[in-house]
Amino acid sequence: MPRVPVHTIGDAPEQSREALRGLERRMGRLLNIHAEMAHAPVVLVAYEGIQQAIAAHGSFDAKTREAIALAVAAVDECAYCQSAHTAGGRAAGWLLEETVAIRDDTADLGPKLGSLLAVAREIAGNTGYVADATWRAGGGLERRRIGRAVRPRGSEHVHQLRVGHDHAAGHLGDRLHLPGERGDRGELAGEQVHPRA
């Protein structure tokens, strides 16, 4: 049983309902992560604001954003995130086999995207920091494209990229299997809404 209730639009706090309706329209259904965020309207509204800011001001296209999310989800060993971003990646134009290869770090994505994903993986695996050698290997990355997300850290010349991918608090207890395993076709078919107490 999850610690945070999995709301429906009907039983969510009033301040969360409109945001849930919008997410349901955009996603095609209400995902557990959004239904749990709704328990604290400020969390749901903050999430929506971040998503809107990324859409309006982000410099990476949807396919690149999903590749980053897949790489980070794999490092975090977050099955829910991998499943959700596999579906998102497919919607953004990745083939199922490509999403699996991105998660497994076996995809040949070219030097720019490959370097970006290497930086994202290292940051996710090292609590937000990337070594100079990895950063320099990503030299094909345009500073202006990632400059808003990167800041130097003291005299160590270590850089931090805010990938913003820790969804753990939003989907405690969700049971999803990873697309690409056991013949799955990449849908969020394994998602189960938890019964209420």
Residue pairs with C-beta under 8 A, 6 or more apart in sequence:
1 173
1 194
1 197
2 36
2 172
2 173
2 174
2 194
3 172
3 173
4 36
4 39
4 169
4 170
4 172
5 36
5 39
5 196
6 32
6 35
6 36
6 193
6 194
6 196
7 13
7 16
7 20
7 35
7 36
7 38
7 39
8 30
8 35
9 17
9 20
9 21
9 24
9 30
12 20
12 35
12 38
12 39
13 38
13 39
13 41
15 41
15 45
16 37
16 38
16 39
16 41
16 44
17 38
19 38
19 41
19 44
19 45
19 48
20 30
20 34
20 35
20 38
20 44
22 48
23 30
23 31
23 34
23 48
24 30
24 34
27 34
31 84
31 188
31 191
32 80
32 171
32 174
32 191
32 193
32 194
33 80
33 84
33 167
33 170
33 171
33 174
34 44
34 47
34 170
35 193
36 170
36 171
36 172
37 43
37 44
37 47
37 170
38 44
43 170
47 170
50 164
54 65
58 65
59 144
59 145
59 146
60 68
60 145
61 92
62 88
62 91
62 92
62 93
63 89
63 92
63 93
63 94
64 113
64 116
65 92
66 85
66 88
66 89
66 92
66 94
66 99
67 89
67 94
67 102
67 109
67 113
67 116
67 117
68 116
68 117
68 120
68 163
68 165
69 81
69 85
69 88
69 89
69 165
70 82
70 85
70 86
70 89
70 99
70 102
70 103
71 102
71 103
71 105
71 117
71 120
71 121
71 124
72 81
72 120
72 121
72 124
72 163
72 165
73 81
73 82
73 85
73 103
73 165
74 82
74 102
74 103
74 104
74 105
74 121
75 121
75 124
75 125
76 124
76 165
76 166
76 168
78 167
78 168
79 176
79 177
79 178
80 167
80 171
80 174
80 176
81 165
81 167
82 103
82 178
82 179
83 176
83 177
83 178
83 179
83 188
83 190
83 191
84 176
84 188
85 99
86 96
86 99
86 100
86 103
86 178
86 179
86 180
86 186
87 179
87 186
87 187
87 188
89 98
89 99
89 102
90 96
90 99
90 186
94 102
96 179
96 180
96 185
96 186
97 180
98 107
99 179
99 180
99 186
100 179
100 180
101 107
102 109
102 117
103 178
103 180
105 117
105 121
107 114
108 114
109 117
111 140
112 140
112 141
115 137
115 138
115 139
115 140
115 141
116 138
116 141
116 146
118 134
118 137
118 138
119 130
119 134
119 135
119 138
119 141
119 161
120 161
120 163
122 129
122 130
122 131
122 134
123 129
123 130
123 160
123 161
123 163
124 163
124 165
128 160
128 161
128 162
129 153
129 158
129 159
129 160
130 158
130 159
130 160
130 161
131 158
132 157
132 158
135 159
143 150
146 161
149 161
149 162
149 163
150 159
150 160
150 161
151 159
151 160
152 158
152 159
153 159
153 160
173 194
174 191
174 192
175 190
175 191
175 192
176 188
176 190
176 191
177 184
177 190
178 184
179 185
179 186
179 187
180 186
184 190
